[in-house]
Every structure is written in structure tokens, then in C-alpha cells.
Amino acid sequence: MAPPTATAEQCSIRLSVEGMNCAGCVGSVEKALKTVPGVSSASVSLAHASADITGSDLRADDLVSAVDRAGYKAKAVEKRASVADQRSDMEHRQAHHATAWRRRTIAGVIASIPMIPLHLPASWTGLEHVHGDLTWYTWLIVALSTFVQVYVGSAFYKSAWHAATKRTTNMDTLIAIGATAAFGFSAVVLALHLLGMDPHQPLYFTESAGLLTLISIGHWLEARTTAAAGSAIRELLSLQPDEVTRLDNENDSTGQTVPSADIEPGDLMLVKPGDRIAVDGAIISGQSSIDESVVTGESMPVQRSSGGKVVAGSLNQTGRLIVKAETSGTDTTVSRIAEMVRQAQSSKANIQRLADYISSIFVPAVLGIAALTFIGWAIFGGENNWTLALVNATTVLVISCPCALGLATPTAVMVGSGAASRRGVLVKSAVTLERSAAINLILFDKTGTLTEGRPVVHHADDEPLRLAAALASASTHPLSRAIMNAAKERQIDPPRAAHVDESSGKGLTGQVDGRDVQVVSPTVARHQGLAFDDDGDEATTRSVVIADGKLIGAIDFTDAIRPQAGDLIASLHDQQIEAMLLTGDRRAVAQRIGKQAGLNPDMIRAELRPEDKVKAVREAAQGGHVVAMVGDGINDAAALAEAASQGGVGVAIGSGTNIAIEAADVVIPGESLDHLLDLMHISRQSLRTIKQNLFMSFIYNSVAIPAAAFGVLGMQGPLLAAAAMGLSDVSVIGNSVRLKWRLARYFRRRS
């Protein structure tokens, strides 16, 4: 597939980037990309080894060249590759990265193990200063150390050299200089001895090999744990099958097995019991129980039959289905969810800006500190001044660790957004995850949000309900469905109706049991000279039933509140989070729903236009609140966007309109309003983990660098520094993985 080139007015291009090892690398790549004309933003992900660039009149070749000039390799990737290709590429990249570091680690460990017992006797006997003739084990140490320097160190030297040729530095610059200093010093001492001189200086061949090996262990563990933290995308992509049975027509009993990526809208697919649905579509034949937990987060299966919608990744449990595809195989719900999760994991939270800034100046600052350390010890170090200068300067270079600082935020964001996606909650960016942790006021739309968005019969006598159900059986109107559901619940068997006619604005008419029956609005009845003394409750919608010109009765409808709405509001109040209802409906309706949900009457706003909702969001934010606006309709889209612009979060209900979903920062399952609690718990725990990671990173560097500069770690400083640096990386990533376990325990308790 040819690399994509975009020349549209506003476009985006994704690159895969090889050779990045730390936050400094990320900064270098971002800086290089932003120098390309037309680039408005560039987001580089160390975890995904990728870069997302947006701007105008972008060309992939220009972006690739910019990355190459920065010392890294890049290539354009196709965003809409098949699910199988996406999963394969991700697994291959992560496996290749982890395997390369594992090989270096194993080689370094195998070479270092025999060096340690040989090195220790030399230290005890003073032979490490190369007194007398060189022994066989001295030469063995030299040979093994040289092997480690060449094979294990090659990755560090290559990266550092690339950076140097581009007049920049990275973390590998520090490692390469430190290892070279230790090895080179030892080589000079050894050469002087061979020339008949006795410089009375120790050899650091073992320390040089040891620090490269220990840092390689850290990189290997980092590659493994980072892959584990980012497993959410691979798990999502694995839910969509690679192949599907495509049918020529409904009567085709066998079909043809084709890659799911080849499916186009309109194609027919056979889905057998136990199969996962490959592409979003509609059932045209069959009925089944379907597990949709991949999308909704709900464990209970749902019944679907002819005409029902199905989504990719759902599990067909019982029946044989023929499904008509409504999307292509590369643009399914699963792939879109995976893309949203990937974007969230690659994006940057505000709290990361400080870490990025520090990382950008960290390596040059450390080089300066190391130079001052060397000069200081060389002048004031006493008898062994040159040795102490070299050891302590090398220790400063090795112990410095911007990697932990750079990994503090993205690893926690990867875990948090991945956990949210498994619950059916889609968080579109790291900034959203950060903001969600601070929410203290949630503004709810009513219809389709706090309520189910469909009418139910609130009150009706049996006879008018029986006659109305006879006519409603021929209608698909929401009120007709509500009548049929109510009749079914009361076990009323409606008679057969004849000559049924449905007219917009007039209602239903027809013949039932030989009588002329109408189901109309009170307004239509009044025009016919018919009216009830009781006009009904203001908070309900009314239809009247007329038979042979006489009023038989009325049917009152209401919008049913979601079952979990009351518990949700109570839980929010327990967490000191305020809740407010914003609706365009009548005040009486709003008050009834608000009362049922447990809202304070002062927190209910009714008869609002879309611009009024926007104003309410703005006023709440300017009043000191971090606001979340929750809605599902087109009329909520502006308020959802306003919440984000005011430093809050827009939350769309998954069953709502596409416009609302596009405008929102978070999408929650349509039938799971209580997933708002999941969002806030995940965001709070993620932010807590980010702060812990940053604290550990700052404390590590603020203590370790001065300790190294002042010689606290002694003559074994480089080796101890290598171990400490690797431990700092692993501790930060391990803390993020621990977040995954904590969230898993929380959700097990909730389920």
C-alpha cells in the first residue's frame, strides 16, 4: 500500500517512528515535525512508536524527511488498515522491540556473570590496579567487557550518534558517554601497563559492562510492561474476527469465506452461533441472543431479531443470523473504538507539560553537571583526583533518568483509558481523563439521558387501552409502541382492527368490533366538540380514545426515568458532586423527573433553548465549577462543546445522535448512565498514579544527581547508578501497571 499523501485544506497524517527510547527522543521528533510548513500540531507517542500530525497541505514525504533529519526513522501508515493488519502491526512492533532488548540483556548477563567472581578476587588482592604481570582472568574480563561494549552497547551508541549528527542529545547520549568513559579510562590504564608504566589506577571494565547490562534489563522490562499497559487496543482489535462468511443472497446456504476487511456496505454475512459479528449491520433474517458487552459494558445479553442492529465485536450466542453490512470492514465500531483509545493513549495531559519541558533541557543540563563534577574532583580530589573525577562524572551521567519522567504520564494514561474502554466508556484524550478527575458539577439533559427517551403509558383504563391497542398494532409511532407494551403487560389481547389509517397530527382511525374508533390528541377531540372535564396532569402527554363519536377514555403517557438515575444522583451527592437538570421540556415535566431522580428543586432548569444550555454551562464554569455536560441530542451538541471549552468535559450517551457523540469528549454506553461513576473513579485513580509517578521521578533525580556529583556512591558508583536508573524506570511503569490491578479489583466489587 502506498504511503498516504494528504493535500486537503485540513488533514492529518500518521507516521510510525523507530529509534525513540526516552522522553527526550519524543521531544526531538515533535520539534522536528513542527518545523515542517503547514504543521499545526504534532503528537508523538513513545509507547506506540508513532506520531500524529495535523495541518494544511501536508505531504508524508516532507514529514518523514524531517524525522530522518532528527536522527530517527519514520514511514507513513494507513489509518484505515484492516483490523487484522492493525493488530498484526502492533504486535510485531512491540514484540520486535521487546525481543531486541531481551537479546541484549541475555548477552550482557551471560558475559557479566563470569566477570563478577573474577573481578572480586582482583579487588581483594589489589590486582585491579594491574600490579605485576597481567593474569588470564584480567584478559578474560577485558574480552568479555569488549563484547558487551560492542554488542549490548551498539544500540546506545547508534542512538547517541544519530542524535549527535543532528546536533542534539538524548538519554542514550548520557549512557554512551558514561560507558565509554569507564571503558576508555580502563583501556588507557591497561595500555600504560603494557608499555611498562604503573599508573596505579583501577580498571572499570566490569563496571562498564555491568552498567550497559543493567540498563538493558531496564529497557527490556520497560518494553514488556509498556506492552502490557497498552494491551487494551490489542484486546479490542482481537474482538473483530479476521474472516467472515459472505453470502451472495439470502438463499445462499454456504457462502464464501473472505477477510472481514473486504466487506462493503450492503454485503450479506452469515453469523453462526458462537461467532463474533465482524461488521456493523442490520439483521435481515433470524433471531438470537447477543452479547454486546464490548460496546455497552453490560454483561447481560440482549435479544435481537429481524430489523435489529448489531455491532462488530458482539458475540452471537444462540441463533443463526443473516446480517446486512452497514459499514465497511475497516470502519467498524470496534476499529473506531480502538482508534479513539489509541488517540487517548497517545495524547498528552496538561500535567505532562512540566515533565516535557524538564525533559527537553534535562540532557544538556546533566552534561553540564557532569563536566563541572569532573573539573571539581580533578582540581580538589586529592591523591586520586583524576580517578575520582572520572568515576563521579560517569556516575552523574549514568544515574540521570529523564526516562522515568517521560513515562510517568503516558503509562498511567494508557492504563486508565484502556480500563475505561473495557467498561464501554470511550475517553477521547488524556486531557479529558485529567479534567474528569476534578468534576464537581454535572449538568444533565433530560430526554434520553436521565430518562429513557421513549414514552410509556402512565395511566389508562382497560377498555380504552384495548381499543387503542387494536389500532396501534398497525403503527410504528413511539406512542403506539407504548400502548402495545402496556396492553401486553396487562395481558390485554386486542381485537383485530380494519381500515386503519395513521395521519400526522390527527392520530389513528379505524374499525374495531364494528365501531369507528379514533386515538387522537385532546386538541383534535376539542375540534370535534369533545373534551374531558379533567385535562390531565401537566407532566404527562395525553391521547383520547373516541368510539362512534363518544369519548371512551384517555391514555396518559410519560417519559420513563432510567432505573439507575436515582442511585446515580445519590452516589454523586455522596461524593460531594452537584447535579443539575437542563431541559427544553415543560417545567412540570422537569420537576417530576427531577423529583424522581432525587435532584434539589433549585437545580432544575426547564424550557431551555440550546443557546440557554450553553449559557448555563458557561455560567457554571465561570462560577468556579469544573463542569461535565451530559446529553444525547443534536440540541445538546453546543453545550457539550462549551463544557470542553470551559475546561470541563462533554459526555455523550452512546445511543444518542452522531453530532452529539462527535462534539463530546467522552462517550458512555446508551443504557448505562451509571458508567459516569466509572469515568470519575478511573480518572481520579489515573491522576493519582500520574502524580505518584512524577513525584518518584522528581525525587529520584533531585537526590541521585547531587549524590553522584559529590561522590556519595563511591568507586562503584557507575554500577550502582546503572541499577538505580533501571529501577526508577521499572518503578514508574510498575506503579502504572498496579493501577490496572486496582481498577480491576474495583470493577469486580461493582459487578
N, C-alpha and C positions, 0 to 999 in steps of 0.2 A: 504493500500500500504506500503510495507516495505521501511524503510529508505534507500536511495541510498548509496552505498559504492563504491568509485572510487579508482582504483588501477592503472590507466593508468599512463604513464610517466608524462604527464602534464594534470591536471584535475582541476575541480572546484566543490565545494560543497556549498550549501546554507543552512543556519540554520535560524530558527525563534527563536528569543531571547525574553524571558519575564523578566520583572522586571527592565528594564532600564528607568530612569527618567530624566537624565541630561547628559551633555557632559562628566562629569566625569565617568559616567557609561559606555559610549561608549568607552572611553579611557581604562577603566579596561578590558572590553571584548576584545578589539583589542590586548591589551598587552598579555592577557591570550592565545589568539589564536596563536599569533606569537611565543609562546614558544613551540608549537607542532612541532615535527620534520617533515620536508618536506614542511612546510608552507612558501610560498614565499611572499604572500601578504594577508591581511585581511582588508576588508572594512565593517564597521558596521554602520548601519543606524538607528538612533533613531526614525525617522519619520515612517519607515516601520517595525521597530522592527525585523530587520533581519541582517544577516552577510553573506557576500560573501567571500569565502576563495579559493585561488588558490595555487597550488603547485604540488608536485610529491608524489605519493604513499600515498595519503590521505585516512584516514578512518573516516567516520562520527562519530563513537563511540568515537574516541580519541578527536575530536573537541568538541563534546557535553560534555565530561568529563572535558575538560579544561574550558569551560564556567561555568560549575557547580562549579568547584573549585574557580572560581572568584566570586561566590555568585549569579549567575543568572541561569535561567532555559532555556534550548535550546533543539531543536529537528531538525533533518534533514527534509528538504522539497523537494518535487519533482518539479523541474523547469518546466517540461513539463506537468503539470497537465492541465486538460481541462480548457477552458476559464471560464465556469460556476464555477468550483471549485476555480479557482484563484480569481474571483470576490467575491464569497461567503466567502472565507477565509479572504480576505482583509476587506470586510465589517464587518464580525464577529469580527475580531481583533480590528478594530477601534471602533466599536460600544461597545464592551466589555470594552475597555479602557475608553471611554468617560462615559459609564454608571456607572462604578465603582466610578469614581471621582464625578459624579453628585450625587450619593447616599451619599457619604461622605460629599459633600458640603451642601446638603439639611439637613442632620442630624446636621451638625455643625451650620448652620444658625438657625434652629429651636431651638437648645439648647442655642445659644448665644443671641437670641433676648430677652428673659426674663431676662437674666443676666445683660444687659446694664442698664435698668431702676433701677434694684436693686443695681447695683454697683455704680451708680452715687450718689444716696442719701447717700450711705455709705461714699463716698469720701467727700461729702459736710459736713457731720456731724462728720467726723473723725473716724467713726466706722470701716473703712477699716483697722485701726490699732488694731482692736479687743479689744477696751476698754470695760470693763464691761462684762455683760453676752452676750453670743452668741445669735443672733437673728435668727428667722426662715429663713429669706432670706439669711443669711450667709450660713446656711446649704444647702439651695436650690442652691446657687451658687457653693458650693463645689460638690454637687451631679451632677449638670449639667456639670461642668468642668471635673469631673472624667469621665463621659460618653464620652465627646468629646475626652479626652485624650486616652481612651481605643479604641473607635470605629473609630474616624476620624484619630487619631494618629497611629493606628495599621499599616497602610501602610508605614509610615515613619520609625517606629521602626523596622518593619520587614526588610525593605531595609537596614537600617543602621546596624542592627545586622548581616545580611548576609555579608555585607562588612567587618565588624569588625572580623568575624570569618575567613575571608580570608586575614586578616592583611592589609586591605585597607580602604579607605574612599570614600564617595560620598556626593552629595548635601544633601541627607537625613540625613547624619551624623550631619550636622550643625543644621538642623531643629530639629532633635530628641534631641540633647544636649540642644539647646535653650529652647524648650518646657519643657523638663524635669527639667532644672534649675529653670524656673519660677514656675512650679507646685510643685517641690520638696521643694523649698525655702518656698513657702506658706504653704505647709503641715507641715514643721518643725515649723514655726511660730504658726500655729494652734495647734499643739501638745503641744508646750510650754505653750500656754494659757490654754489648758485643764489641764495641770499639775500645774496650779496656778501661773505661771510666766507671766510677762508682758513685752515682748521683744520690744514693741513699734516699730514694723516693719509692713509695709503694706503687704497686700495679693495680689498675682498676679494670682489668679485662673481665673479671667475673661480674663486677657491678654493672659494667656497660651491657653485658649480655642479659643480666638479670632485669635491668630496668626496661629493656625492649620487650622481654618476655612477659613481665608483669603488666605492662601497658597493653600488650596484645591480648592478654587474658581479659583485661577490662573491656577492650573493644569487642571481643568475642561475646562476652556476657551481655554487653550493651546491644549488640546486634540481635541476640536471641530474645532478650527481654523486650526490646522495642518491637520486634515482630509479634511477640505475644500481646503487647499492649494494643497493637493495631489489628488484631485478629477480627474485629467486628466487620470490617469490609469484606474480608475473605469469607467469613461465615454468611454474610448477606448474599454475596455473589454465588456461593455454593447452593443457595436455596432455589436458584433457577436452573432447571435441567439443561444440559448441553444439547440434547436432541429431543425431537418431538415427532409424533406421528401425524403427518399432514394427509388430509382426505381430499379426493377430487370432488366429491359431492356427499350429500347426507346418506346416500345408499352405499357408499364405498365401505366395505366391511374390513378391509385390511390396511389400506393407506400406504404411505411411504415414509420411512424414517429419514428425517432431514435435520441439519443443525438448526437450533432454535433461532440463530441469528438470521436465517434465511426466510423466516416467517414475515409476511407482509400483511397489512390491514386487509380484511376480507377473506383470508385463508381460513379453512376449516381444520380443526385439530381434534384428534381423538384423545380423550383423557380417561384412562382406566383407573379403577380403584387402587389406591396406593401410590399413584403417580402425583408428582407435583405439576402444577399448571405452569407452562412455560412462558405464556404471553398473556397480557391483559385482554379480556374479551367478554362476550356475552354468550350464555348457554342457549343453544337453539334446539337441543334435544337432550332429554334425560333429567334426572334429579339426583341429588346427592347431599351428604353431609360433608361440609368443607371446613378444614382448619385454617383460619385466616390470621393466626396469631402473628405471622411475620409482618403483617401490616397494622393490625389493630392492637396487638399486645395482649389480647384476650385469649384465654386458654380454651374456652367453650366453643365447640364447632357450631356453625350456622347451616341452616338448610337452604339450598339453592335449587331452583328448577328452571324450566324454560323461560327465557327472558331475563333471568338474573345475571348480575355482573360478577365476574371473577377476576382476581388479580394474580399476576405472576408470583410464584413462590408459594402460593396457597397449596395445601395438601388435600387432594380428593380422597375421601375416606371410604365411601360406600358404593356409589353408583357409577355407571358408565355415562360419560358426558361427551357431547359434541359441542365444541366451543368455536365461535367465530371471532377471529383475532380483530382487535380494535386498535392495536399499535404494532409497530414493527418489533422484531425480536431483539433489537438493540436499544429500544427505547421503552422498556417496561418499567413498571412500578419498582421492581427490585433494583434495576440498574440506576434509576433516578434516585432512589433512597441511598444506594451505595455512593453515588456521586455527591449527594448532599453531605453524607457523613465524611467522605474524603475531603471535601472542601472545608468542613468544620474542623477536621483534624489538622489541616494544613494552614488554617487561618491563625491570626495572632491576636491574643487578648491585649488589652491596654497595659496590663501589669507586666507584659513581656517587653514593653518598650525600654524600660530601665535596663533589663538584662541585655537586650540587643545593643543598647548604647555602650554599656560597660564592655561587652564582648568585642565591639568594634575597635576599642582603644586598648584592650587588655594585652594582646601580644606585644605591641610596641612598648607598652609600659613595663612589662615583665623583662623584656630585653634590656631596657634601661636600668632596671633594678639589678639585674644580673651583672651588667657592666660595672655599676657602682660597687656591688659586692666584691667583684674580682679586684677592682682597684683598691678598695678599702683594706681587704685582707692582704693584698700584695704589699701594701705600704706598712700596715700596722700588725701583720700576722705573726711577727716574731721569727723564730728559727725556721719553722716550716711554712713560711709565708706563701710561697708560690703553690705549694700543695694545698694549703688551706684555701687559698684564693680560688683555685680550680674546683675543688670539691664543693665549696659553698655556692659558688656561682652556678655550677652544674645542678646542684640541688634546687636552687631557685627556679631554674629553667624547667626542671622535671616536675616539681611539685605544683606548679601553677596549673590551674584547671578551669578554663572557660567552658569546657565541655559540659560539666555539671550545670553550670549557669545557663547554658543554651538549651539543655534538655529539661530543665525544671518545669517550664510551662507546657511545651508541646506534648510531653509524655502524659501528663495529667489530663490535658485536653483530649488526647486520643482515647484514653480510658473512659473519661466522662461521657463524651459524645457517643462512643461505642456502646456503653451501657444504656444510654438513652435510646439509641436506635433499636436495641433489643426489646425495649418496652414499647416500641411503636412511636416514640417521641423523636421527632427529627429536629435537631438543633442546627441551624444553618451556618453558625460561625462561632469562633472562640469568644469573641466579644459578647455575643448573646449569652453564652454559658456564664461568663463573668458577671454580666448585668443581672441575670436571673437570680444570682445568689443574694442580691441586695433588694429584691422586690418587697415593698411594704404596702402596696395598694394594687388591687386587681379590679379592673373595670370590666364587667360582663355585659355583652349583648344579651338579649332575651331569647328571641325566636331562633331555635336551632342550636343554642348554646346552653343556657340554663334550662330551656325547655327542649323537648324532642323535635320541635318544628313540624309536628303533624297534629291535626285535630283529633280529639277523642270525644265521645258522647259524655256530656256531664250530667244531663238529666233528660229522661223521656219515658213516657208511659208505654206499655207493651203494644197496644193497638196501633198508635201512630208509628211506632218503630217497626211493626210488622209490615204495614202498608208501604212505608218509606223504603224498607229493605227490598221489597219486591221490585221497585223501580231502580234502586241503587245498584242491584246486581248487574245491570247493563251499563253502568257508568264507571269511569276510572278517576273521577274527581276525588280529591282528598276527603271531602265531607261524605261522599258516597262510601268510600272505603271505611271511614269511621262508623257509619251506620251499619255496614255489613259486619264489622268486628263486634259492635255492641250486640247485634242480634245473635251472633254466634256465641258470645259469652253468656247470653241469657237463654240459649238453646231454643231460640225462636226460629222456626222453619218458614221462611217467607214463601207465599204463593207465587205462581208464575205470572208475570206481567206481560201485557200485549201492547203493541203500538207505542213503545217507549220512545220519547223524544227528549233530548237534552239541549237546552238553549242557554247560551251565555247570558247571564243577567236575569234569566227568568226561572231557571231551575229545571226540574224533571216533571214530565207529564206522561200519563199512560193509563191503561185499564188494568184494574186488579179486582178479581172476583166480580166482574161485570160492573164495576164502579169506575167513574172518571176520577183519577187520583192525581194530585199535584203535590210536589215538595218544593216550596218556594221561600223566598225571603219575606220577612214581615212587610217590607215596603211593597212588594208585588201584591201581597194579600190585601193591603190597605187600598191599593188601586182598584181592587175588585170589591171594595166595600166591606172587607172582613178584617177584624182586628181583635187581639186579646185585650182583656182588661189589664192583664199583667204583661208588661213589655219585657220581662226577664231581667236577669242580672246584667249590670253594666259590664261585668268582667267576662261575659260569655258571648258567643256568636249564636244566633237563633235561626232555625228554619221552622216553618209551619207546614203541617200536613192538612190538605183540603181534599175531601171526598164528596163528589156530587154537589159542589158548591158550598159545602158546610165545613167549618173548622173542626177537625178531629182532635188536634193537639199540637204541641210544639216539641221540638228537639233542640236542646241547648248543647253547644259544643264549647270545648275549651282546649287550649294547648297544654298538653300534659308536661309537668315539670320532670326533668330527668331524675331517676330514682336516687342517684348518688349526689344530687345537688345540695341537699340539706347537710349531709355528712361532710361534704367538701367545705361548705361555708363555715361549719362548726370547727373543722380542723384548721382552717385559715385563721379564725379568731383565736384558737388556742396558741397559734404561732405568732400572735400579735400582728397579723396581716389583715388590713381592712379590705372590705369587699363592697363594690358599688354596682348597681344595675343601671345600664343606659339602654333605653329602648324608644323606638318611634311609636310604639303601641299606646293605647289609651291609658290614662292614669289608673283607672280601676283595675285593668288587667295587670299592669305593672305592680300595683300594690298587692294583688292577690298572689302573684308569683313570688314577689319579694318576701311576703309573709311566710309562704310555704317553704322557701329556701332558708329562712332564718335571718334575713337581712334587716338591718336597722332601717326604719321608715325614712330617716333623714338621708339615707344612702341610696334612694331610689329616684331616678330621673326618667320622666316619661315624655312622650310626644316630641321626641327629638328628631331633627333632621340630620343627615350625615354630617353637615358642617357643624351642627351643635355637638355631636360626639367628638369631633376633632377639637373643638373649643374646650370641652370638658377634660379631655386628655391633657391638653396644653396647660390648663389652669391647675390641674392636679400636680403635674410635673413642676411647674413654677412655684407651687406651694411647698416644695421640699420632698415630694414623694418620688420614689422610683416605681414607675407605673408599668403594669402589664395590662394590655388591652386584649380581651378575648372575644373573638367574633367569627362568623362564618359566611356572611353575605357580602354582596357587592357594596352595599351601603356601609359596610364596616371597613372596607379596604383603606380608606383615607385615614381613619382613626388608628388602624394597625400600623400604618406607615408613620403616623405622627408620634406614636408611642416610641418607636425606634429613634426618630429624630430628636426626641426629648431625653434621650439617654435611658429609655426603658426598653420594653420588649413587646412586640406584637405577636400574639398567639392565635393561630387559625385552627378551627376544627376541621379534621381531615375529611369529613363528609360535606364540607362547605364548597363554595364556588372556587374555581381556579384563580380568579382575580384576588380573592382574599388570601388564598394559600401563597400566591406569588408575593403579595405585599407583606406577609408575616415573616418573623424571624424564626418562629417555632411552629411546627405542625404536630398536633396531638390527635390520636385516634378519634373517629367520629362518635363512638359510643362510650368513650372512656374519659369523661371530664375530670375524674379524679387523678388522671395522669399529670395534671398540673402539680400535684404534690410530689410526684416522681421527679418532675423537672426541677423543682426548687431544692429537693434533697440532693439530687445529683450535682446541681450547680454549686450548692454550698459545700458539699464534700470535695468537689473538684477544686474550688477556690482555696479551701483549707489546705489541700495537698500541694497546690502550687506555692502557697506561702511557706509551707514547711520546706519544700524543695529549695526555694530561693534562700530561705534562712540558712539551711545547711550549706548551700553553695557559698554564700557570703561569709559565713563563719569560717568555713574551711580555708578559703583564700586569705581572709584577714588574719588568721592565726598562722597558717602554714608558711606563707611567703616571708613574713618577718622572722619566723623561727629558722627558716632555711638561710636567710641572709646573715643572721647573727651566729650561725654555726651550731645551733642547739642540737641538730641531729647527728653531729659528729662526723667521723671519717666514713661511716657507712651511709651518709646522707642520701646520695643518689639512689641507692637501692631502696631505702625506706621511703623516699619520695615517690618512687615509681609505684610502690604498693599503696601508698596513701592516695595517689591520684586515681588509680584504678578503683579503689574502694569508694571514693567520692562519687564517681560516675555510677557505679553499681548501686550505691545507697539511694541516689536520687531516682533512678529508674525503678529500683525495688520498692521505693515508697509509692510510686505511681501504680505499680502492679498491685500493691497492697490495697490501694483504693478500689481496684476491681473486685478484690475479695470482700471488702467491706460492703460495697454496693450489692454484691450477690447475696450476702447474708441478709441485708435489709429487705431485698425483694422476696427472699424465701420466707421471711417473717410476715410480709404483707400478703403473700398468696395463700 
